[in-house]
């Protein structure tokens, strides 16, 4: 089979003035129409109907090249169209009897079938950019299945990144043990140009397996290797399946397993079969030791071990994982396990929009080779994607120049704003040349020996930040000092806030300052969250808040890095545990206004962003705060100017606040 380029295509039935919608938009229109007008009111049944019709369309594209049947012919009524599509589905069933049952049929009414055909007839689904089946499945099954079970369909560009970086070759055995609707497998077939029979997939959801089988059957005849089973529980497999899907029998594993902080595997029969299903304890040496007792585990961690077991020695894998795995101190035992049997080929950080609008979970892709490190040092390729081709609503985004005009390719087409192809090309550059330029976050290397505290998040080693700080220091206009160094030199002290309990909210007049109350260098008082005097007294000495203390948000979701300065209005407060109080102990050497300014500079905010990790269900800067580098100006006049300008801003804010308070007090007398 010739390899497809998977560029968006439509047939020539469009008039020149008509702009075709994207397939996701078309599927949404179809879904809304069918839900409101068809004879099938239940959304889940609509999904099954739509999948049958979709495969009629794909079958028509691949088998009826001479005369298409999935079309509306001139002067043709709905009865004729519906009848022809039903007959087309009979052909699909006859061709693939082990995919569709004999009893299956299309239940949609003729008018609804006509509407679907009319909407889809002008598209060539087998040559579209998107994973058509995945798009349809998401549109018609909704968030229920995906959200509750942690299943999120992998965008096609992420799939392509994984396939092209691992570069599977003809003759290699390839598997996706959480194959879903088959996105990885279909891309592998395209990459291999027709080596079907060495491609395998497993999924525990029967609907997904059926879709994957049908899709594989129509595009590549590889459907016989798709199994409905629990990948994590091989003991439950049929004997024939165990013969085909054996440990250490695959060259390549690609997968995006179900993930979620609240989705646990608790079945003792499954857990006892995995080292990562057991409880691990940290020893005094900071190493972790496995125990004999099993412990509930999130599925993505077990899938790491499952994938490594499936690989032959020397085999390689790509797995999409939540970012917490790459930086959580509590997950370091996972890395100790991995590094005993594998070496890291690459880690690619994906932007938060990647799986939106389904989930905002930040993820990265881990690439491994099943071979021991043997104690030697080696280079790990890393890439940081800022754009992934769509926004948080799933709408495609295109490259623009500084004036807001679209950048066009040589054919006059808009260019999708997607960093992943650039990262892939950087990885190829490394493989071909043995080196890659170290100045771009789209592709750089970090030596294994340079990995700090088992933190494998690419942003933690961002070369652009390193380069910028180096350039600043070389000008002699700045002295670079970490926050840790400033503490050790006695220039600043840092304290964390406390949680008082929501039961005290609104029961007093003392402000309890939360992360959302810190805005534009100010503390915004929320009377609804004020607490009693006795609670304030409980924390007063421990928090020790004074005028000119700087408050910095270090935990939360989107507010980390916000700052405020304590004014005479704010000394009687209690701050939340997600906030750090930083005090300048020697203002003549480091003034609080200078510190406030430095914390808000672009280079420092960028460091805060890159050192913020997802830990459990919350983002946190944690003790990595002490690693933040502050560029202290060496010129005294520059320092004085900054302090004076910040002072004016703070004074204006205080005056405005005083006027507002005076106005509100006077209003009480009216």
C-alpha positions in Angstrom: 0.0 0.0 0.0 1.4 3.4 -0.9 2.1 5.7 2.0 -0.4 8.5 2.4 0.7 12.0 3.2 -2.4 12.6 5.3 -2.9 16.2 4.1 -6.5 17.5 4.4 -8.4 16.8 1.2 -11.9 17.4 -0.1 -13.4 16.3 -3.4 -14.0 18.7 -6.2 -17.7 18.9 -5.5 -17.2 22.2 -3.6 -18.0 25.4 -5.5 -15.1 27.9 -5.5 -16.9 30.2 -3.1 -17.6 27.5 -0.5 -15.0 27.0 2.2 -15.1 23.5 3.7 -15.4 23.1 7.4 -12.9 21.1 9.4 -13.9 17.6 10.1 -14.3 18.1 13.9 -16.8 20.9 13.1 -18.6 18.7 10.6 -18.9 15.9 13.2 -20.3 18.3 15.8 -22.9 19.5 13.3 -23.9 15.9 12.5 -24.1 15.0 16.2 -26.3 18.0 17.0 -28.6 17.3 14.1 -28.9 13.6 14.8 -29.5 14.1 18.5 -32.3 16.6 17.8 -33.9 15.1 14.7 -33.1 11.4 14.3 -35.1 8.4 15.4 -32.4 7.5 17.9 -32.4 9.8 21.0 -29.7 8.1 23.1 -26.2 9.6 22.5 -24.4 6.3 23.0 -26.5 4.5 20.4 -25.9 7.4 18.0 -22.2 6.7 18.4 -22.5 3.1 17.3 -24.7 4.2 14.3 -22.2 6.8 13.2 -19.3 4.4 13.4 -21.1 2.0 11.0 -21.8 4.8 8.6 -18.3 6.1 8.8 -16.9 2.8 7.8 -19.3 2.6 4.9 -17.8 5.9 3.8 -14.2 4.6 4.2 -15.0 1.3 2.6 -16.5 3.2 -0.4 -13.3 5.3 -0.7 -11.0 2.2 -0.7 -13.1 -0.3 -2.7 -15.3 1.7 -5.0 -12.9 3.8 -6.9 -14.8 3.5 -10.2 -18.3 4.5 -9.0 -18.9 5.9 -5.5 -21.9 4.9 -3.6 -21.5 7.2 -0.5 -22.9 10.1 -2.5 -26.2 11.9 -3.2 -27.0 11.5 -6.9 -29.1 14.0 -8.9 -32.8 13.9 -8.2 -32.4 11.1 -5.6 -34.7 10.8 -2.6 -33.9 9.9 0.9 -35.3 6.3 0.6 -32.9 5.5 -2.3 -29.9 7.0 -0.4 -30.7 5.1 2.8 -31.2 1.9 0.9 -27.9 2.1 -0.9 -26.0 2.9 2.4 -27.6 -0.1 4.1 -26.6 -2.3 1.2 -23.1 -0.8 1.4 -23.0 -1.8 5.1 -23.9 -5.4 4.1 -20.8 -5.4 1.9 -18.7 -4.1 4.8 -20.0 -7.0 7.0 -19.5 -9.6 4.3 -15.9 -8.4 3.8 -15.1 -8.4 7.5 -17.3 -10.9 9.3 -15.1 -11.1 12.4 -15.4 -7.4 12.8 -19.1 -6.8 12.4 -21.7 -9.3 13.5 -24.2 -10.7 11.0 -27.1 -9.3 13.0 -25.7 -5.7 12.9 -27.5 -3.1 10.8 -28.0 0.6 10.5 -31.0 1.8 12.5 -30.9 5.4 11.5 -33.9 6.7 9.6 -33.5 7.6 5.9 -33.6 11.4 6.4 -30.8 11.2 9.0 -28.7 9.0 6.7 -29.2 11.5 3.9 -28.0 14.3 6.2 -24.8 12.4 7.1 -24.0 11.5 3.5 -24.6 15.1 2.4 -22.2 16.4 5.1 -19.4 13.8 4.4 -19.6 13.0 0.7 -17.2 15.8 -0.2 -14.4 14.7 2.1 -11.8 12.0 1.5 -11.6 10.6 5.0 -8.8 8.2 4.3 -6.5 11.1 3.5 -7.5 13.6 6.2 -5.1 15.1 8.7 -7.1 14.1 11.7 -7.7 10.6 13.1 -11.2 10.4 11.7 -12.4 7.6 13.8 -11.1 9.2 17.0 -12.8 12.5 16.1 -16.1 10.8 15.5 -15.8 8.7 18.6 -15.1 11.8 20.7 -18.0 13.8 19.1 -20.6 11.0 19.6 -19.6 9.4 22.8 -19.0 12.6 24.6 -16.8 13.0 27.8 -18.4 10.2 29.8 -16.3 7.3 28.7 -13.2 9.4 28.2 -13.4 11.3 31.5 -14.4 8.6 33.9 -11.9 6.0 32.7 -9.0 8.3 32.0 -9.1 7.7 28.2 -8.2 10.7 26.1 -7.6 10.3 22.4 -4.2 11.2 21.2 -3.9 14.1 18.7 -2.6 13.0 15.3 0.5 15.2 15.5 1.5 13.7 18.8 1.0 10.2 17.3 3.2 11.2 14.4 5.9 12.6 16.6 6.1 9.3 18.5 6.1 7.1 15.3 8.7 9.2 13.5 11.1 9.5 16.4 11.0 5.8 17.0 11.1 5.1 13.3 9.7 1.5 13.2 11.1 -0.5 10.4 9.6 -3.3 8.2 9.9 -6.6 10.0 9.8 -5.2 13.5 6.9 -6.3 15.8 5.0 -3.3 17.0 2.3 -3.0 19.7 0.0 -0.5 21.4 -1.3 -2.1 24.6 -3.9 0.7 25.1 -4.8 1.1 21.4 -8.2 2.8 21.7 -9.5 3.6 18.3 -6.1 2.7 16.7 -4.5 6.1 16.1 -0.9 4.9 16.8 -1.4 1.7 14.8 -2.9 3.5 11.7 0.0 5.9 11.7 2.5 3.0 11.9 0.8 1.4 8.9 1.3 4.6 7.0 4.9 4.9 8.1 5.7 1.3 7.1 3.8 1.5 3.8 2.0 -1.7 4.2 3.8 -4.1 6.7 0.5 -5.0 8.3 0.9 -8.3 10.0 3.5 -7.2 12.6 1.2 -4.5 14.1 -0.8 -5.4 17.3 -3.2 -3.7 19.6 -4.9 -4.4 22.9 -7.7 -2.5 24.6 -10.2 -3.5 27.4 -13.1 -1.5 26.0 -15.1 -3.6 23.5 -16.4 -0.5 21.6 -12.9 0.8 21.1 -11.6 -2.6 20.0 -14.4 -2.9 17.5 -13.7 0.5 16.0 -9.9 -0.2 15.9 -10.5 -3.5 14.2 -12.7 -2.1 11.6 -10.4 0.9 11.0 -7.4 -1.4 10.7 -9.3 -3.8 8.4 -10.3 -1.0 6.0 -7.0 0.8 5.8 -4.5 -2.1 6.2 -5.8 -5.6 6.8 -4.2 -5.7 10.2 -7.4 -6.2 12.2 -6.8 -9.8 13.2 -4.0 -8.6 15.6 -6.4 -6.4 17.7 -7.5 -8.0 21.0 -10.1 -7.1 23.6 -8.4 -7.8 26.9 -6.9 -6.1 30.0 -3.3 -5.4 29.1 -2.4 -5.2 32.7 -3.7 -8.6 33.6 -2.1 -11.2 31.2 -3.3 -14.0 33.4 -6.9 -13.3 32.1 -5.9 -13.6 28.5 -6.8 -16.6 26.3 -4.0 -19.1 25.7 -3.9 -18.2 22.0 -3.5 -14.5 22.8 -0.7 -15.2 25.3 1.1 -17.1 22.5 1.0 -14.1 20.2 1.4 -11.3 22.8 4.4 -12.6 24.8 6.8 -10.7 27.0 10.1 -9.6 25.3 8.7 -10.3 21.8 8.2 -6.7 20.5 10.7 -4.3 19.0 8.5 -1.2 19.4 5.8 -0.1 21.9 3.8 3.1 21.4 1.0 4.0 23.7 -1.0 6.6 25.5 -2.4 4.7 28.5 -5.4 5.8 30.6 -4.2 8.3 33.2 -5.5 10.2 36.2 -4.7 11.0 39.8 -8.0 9.5 41.0 -8.1 6.4 38.8 -6.5 3.6 40.7 -5.9 -0.1 40.1 -6.8 -1.9 43.3 -7.2 -5.5 42.1 -4.7 -7.5 44.2 -4.4 -10.1 41.4 -3.1 -7.4 39.0 -1.0 -5.5 41.5 1.0 -8.5 42.7 2.2 -9.1 39.2 4.1 -5.8 39.0 7.1 -4.5 40.9 5.5 -1.0 40.5 2.3 -2.5 42.0 4.1 -3.0 45.3 4.7 -0.5 48.0 8.2 1.1 47.9 9.9 2.8 50.9 12.6 5.4 50.9 15.8 4.4 52.8 18.2 6.6 54.6 20.5 6.5 51.6 17.7 8.3 49.6 17.3 5.1 47.6 14.0 3.3 47.3 13.3 -0.4 48.3 10.5 -2.5 47.1 8.4 -4.3 49.8 6.4 -7.5 49.8 3.0 -5.7 50.2 1.0 -4.4 47.2 -0.4 -0.9 47.1 -3.1 0.6 44.9 -1.5 2.3 41.8 -2.6 4.6 39.0 -2.7 2.7 35.7 -0.1 4.8 33.9 2.6 3.6 36.2 1.7 0.0 35.7 1.7 0.6 32.0 5.3 1.7 32.1 6.3 -1.7 33.5 3.9 -3.5 31.2 5.5 -1.8 28.1 9.0 -2.6 29.2 8.1 -6.2 29.7 6.7 -6.4 26.2 9.9 -5.1 24.7 12.8 -7.3 23.5 16.3 -6.3 24.8 17.2 -3.4 22.6 13.6 -2.6 21.9 12.3 1.0 22.2 9.1 2.6 23.4 7.2 5.9 23.5 4.6 6.5 26.2 2.5 9.6 27.0 2.5 10.3 30.7 1.3 13.1 33.0 4.0 15.5 34.0 3.8 14.7 37.6 5.6 11.4 36.9 8.6 13.3 35.6 9.1 15.5 38.7 7.2 14.2 41.8 9.6 13.3 44.6 7.1 10.6 45.6 7.5 9.0 42.1 11.3 8.7 42.2 11.1 5.0 42.9 9.5 4.7 39.4 12.7 6.1 37.8 14.9 3.9 39.9 13.0 0.9 38.5 13.1 2.2 34.9 16.8 3.0 35.0 17.7 -0.5 36.1 16.5 -1.9 32.8 16.3 1.0 30.3 18.0 4.1 29.2 16.2 7.3 28.3 16.3 8.2 24.6 14.2 11.4 24.8 11.6 13.3 26.7 9.3 15.7 24.9 7.2 18.2 26.9 3.8 18.9 25.4 1.9 22.1 26.1 -1.2 22.2 28.4 -3.5 22.6 25.3 -2.5 19.2 23.9 -5.5 17.2 25.3 -7.9 20.1 25.6 -10.8 20.5 25.6 -10.9 16.9 27.0 -8.5 17.5 29.9 -6.1 20.2 31.0 -3.6 17.6 32.3 -0.1 18.6 31.3 1.8 15.7 29.7 5.1 14.7 28.2 6.2 11.8 26.0 8.9 9.4 27.4 11.1 7.5 24.9 13.0 4.5 26.3 15.4 1.8 25.0 15.4 -1.5 26.9 19.0 -1.7 27.8 20.8 -1.1 31.0 22.7 2.2 31.5 25.7 0.1 32.7 26.8 3.0 34.8 28.0 5.1 31.8 27.0 8.6 31.0 24.9 9.4 27.9 23.0 12.2 26.3 19.2 12.5 26.7 17.4 14.4 24.0 14.8 16.9 25.2 12.3 19.2 23.5 9.8 21.7 24.8 6.7 22.4 22.6 4.9 25.6 23.2 2.4 25.2 20.3 0.6 22.0 19.3 -1.6 23.2 16.4 -4.8 24.0 18.4 -5.9 26.2 21.2 -7.6 25.2 24.5 -11.0 24.9 22.7 -9.5 22.5 20.1 -9.6 25.1 17.3 -6.7 25.0 14.9 -4.2 27.8 15.2 -1.9 29.1 12.4 1.4 31.0 12.4 1.2 34.8 12.3 3.8 37.5 11.9 4.3 40.3 14.4 1.6 42.4 12.6 -1.0 39.6 13.1 -1.0 38.5 9.5 -1.0 34.8 8.6 2.2 33.4 7.4 1.7 31.4 4.2 3.6 28.5 2.6 4.8 28.5 -1.0 1.3 27.3 -2.1 -0.4 30.2 -0.4 -1.8 28.1 2.5 -1.8 29.0 6.1 0.7 27.1 8.2 -0.4 25.3 11.3 1.4 26.6 14.4 2.8 23.3 15.7 6.2 22.8 17.3 6.2 19.0 17.1 7.5 18.6 13.5 10.3 20.9 14.4 11.2 18.9 17.5 11.2 15.7 15.3 13.6 17.3 12.9 15.9 18.3 15.8 15.9 14.7 17.0 16.8 13.5 13.5 19.6 16.0 13.4 21.0 14.5 16.6 20.8 10.9 15.2 22.4 11.9 11.9 25.1 14.2 13.2 25.6 13.0 16.7 25.0 16.5 18.1 22.4 19.2 18.1 22.7 23.0 18.8 22.0 23.6 22.4 20.4 27.0 22.1 16.8 26.1 21.3 14.2 24.6 23.6 12.8 22.7 20.6 15.7 20.3 20.8 18.7 20.0 23.1 20.5 17.4 25.1 21.2 16.9 28.8 23.7 14.4 30.0 22.3 11.8 32.3 24.9 12.9 34.9 23.4 16.4 34.8 19.9 15.2 35.9 19.2 16.7 39.3 17.2 14.9 42.0 15.5 12.6 39.4 13.8 15.5 37.8 13.2 14.6 34.2 11.0 17.6 33.1 12.6 19.3 30.0 11.6 22.8 31.1 13.8 22.3 34.2 16.8 22.3 31.9 15.6 25.0 29.4 18.7 26.0 27.4 17.2 29.4 26.4 17.0 30.4 30.0 20.5 29.3 30.7 21.7 31.2 27.6 19.9 34.4 28.6 21.3 34.3 32.2 24.8 33.7 30.8 24.5 36.6 28.4 23.3 38.9 31.2 26.2 37.9 33.5 28.8 38.4 30.7 27.8 42.1 30.4 29.0 42.8 33.9 25.7 44.7 34.4 24.3 42.0 36.7 25.4 39.7 39.5 23.6 36.4 39.3 22.5 35.1 42.7 20.2 32.2 43.5 17.5 32.7 46.2 19.3 30.0 48.2 22.5 32.1 48.1 20.7 35.2 49.2 19.3 33.2 52.2 22.7 31.8 53.0 24.2 35.3 52.9 21.7 36.6 55.4 20.1 39.0 52.9 16.6 37.4 53.0 14.5 35.0 55.1 11.6 32.9 53.8 8.5 31.6 55.7 5.5 29.6 54.4 1.9 30.5 55.3 -0.7 28.2 56.9 -4.2 26.8 56.3 -6.7 27.9 58.9 -9.7 25.9 57.8 -12.7 27.1 55.8 -15.0 26.7 58.8 -13.6 30.1 60.0 -14.3 32.0 56.8 -16.5 35.0 57.3 -16.5 34.7 61.1 -14.3 37.7 61.8 -12.6 40.8 60.3 -9.0 39.6 59.9 -8.1 39.0 56.2 -7.1 35.5 55.3 -5.0 36.1 52.2 -5.2 33.4 49.6 -3.4 33.0 46.2 -6.3 34.7 44.3 -6.1 37.7 46.6 -2.7 38.6 45.3 -3.1 40.8 42.2 -0.8 43.4 40.6 1.6 43.7 43.6 -1.4 44.3 45.9 -3.4 42.3 48.5 -7.1 42.4 47.6 -9.1 41.8 50.7 -12.1 39.4 50.4 -14.4 40.0 53.4 -16.1 36.7 52.8 -12.8 34.9 53.8 -12.0 37.0 56.9 -11.3 35.1 60.1 -11.7 35.7 63.8 -9.2 37.6 66.0 -8.3 34.4 68.0 -7.3 32.6 64.8 -5.1 35.5 63.8 -3.4 35.4 67.3 -2.8 31.7 66.8 -0.6 32.3 63.7 0.6 35.9 64.3 4.0 35.1 65.8 4.6 32.1 63.5 3.9 34.1 60.3 5.4 37.4 61.6 4.1 39.6 58.8 5.6 43.1 58.6 5.5 46.1 56.3 7.6 45.7 53.2 7.5 41.9 53.3 7.2 40.4 49.8 4.5 37.7 49.3 5.1 35.2 46.5 2.6 32.6 45.4 4.4 29.2 45.1 1.5 26.7 44.9 -1.7 26.5 43.0 -2.7 26.1 39.4 -2.4 29.3 37.3 -1.4 31.9 39.9 2.2 30.7 40.8 4.6 33.6 40.5 2.2 36.4 41.6 3.6 38.8 44.1 2.5 41.5 46.5 4.2 43.8 49.0 2.8 44.2 52.5 1.8 47.8 53.2 0.8 49.4 56.6 -2.8 48.4 55.6 -1.9 44.7 55.5 0.2 43.9 58.5 -2.6 42.3 60.4 -3.3 39.3 58.1 -2.8 35.6 57.9 -1.4 34.1 54.7 -2.3 30.8 53.1 0.1 27.9 52.9 0.5 28.3 49.2 2.2 31.7 49.8 5.8 32.4 50.9 6.7 35.5 52.9 10.1 36.8 51.9 11.7 39.5 54.1 14.7 41.6 53.1 17.0 41.5 56.2 19.5 44.1 54.9 17.6 46.6 52.9 20.7 48.6 52.2 22.1 45.6 50.3 18.8 44.2 48.9 15.8 46.5 49.1 12.4 44.9 49.2 11.2 47.1 46.3 14.2 45.9 44.2 13.3 42.3 45.2 9.7 42.8 44.2 10.8 44.2 40.8 13.3 41.3 40.2 10.7 38.6 41.0 8.5 40.1 38.3 11.1 40.3 35.5 10.6 38.1 32.5 13.7 36.0 33.1 12.6 35.3 36.7 9.0 34.6 35.9 10.2 32.2 33.1 12.3 30.4 35.7 9.3 30.1 38.0 7.2 28.7 35.2 9.7 26.1 34.2 10.4 25.0 37.8 6.7 24.6 38.6 5.7 20.9 38.6 2.5 19.1 38.9 2.6 17.2 42.1 -0.4 15.0 42.9 -3.3 17.2 41.8 -1.7 20.6 42.3 1.0 22.6 40.7 3.9 23.6 43.0 7.2 25.5 42.8 8.2 23.8 46.1 11.8 24.1 47.3 12.9 24.7 43.7 12.2 28.3 44.7 15.7 28.3 46.1 17.1 27.5 42.7 15.7 30.7 41.1 18.4 33.0 39.8 18.0 36.7 40.4 19.9 39.1 38.1 21.0 41.8 40.6 21.9 45.1 38.8 25.5 46.1 39.6 25.0 49.8 38.8 23.9 51.8 41.9 22.1 54.4 39.8 20.1 51.7 38.1 19.2 50.2 41.5 18.1 53.6 42.9 16.0 54.3 39.8 14.2 50.9 40.1 13.6 51.4 43.9 12.2 54.9 43.3 9.9 53.9 40.5 8.6 50.9 42.4 8.2 53.2 45.5 6.0 55.6 43.4 3.8 52.8 42.2 3.3 51.4 45.7 2.6 54.9 47.1 0.0 55.5 44.4 -1.7 52.2 45.1 -1.7 53.0 48.8 -3.2 56.4 48.2 -5.9 55.0 46.0 -6.7 52.3 48.6 -6.9 55.0 51.3 -9.3 57.1 49.2 -11.5 54.1 48.6 -11.5 53.1 52.3 -12.4 56.7 53.2 -15.2 56.8 50.7 -16.7 53.5 51.9 -16.5 54.7 55.5 -18.2 58.0 54.6 -20.9 56.0 52.9 -21.8 54.3 56.1 -22.7 57.7 57.6 -25.3 58.5 54.8 
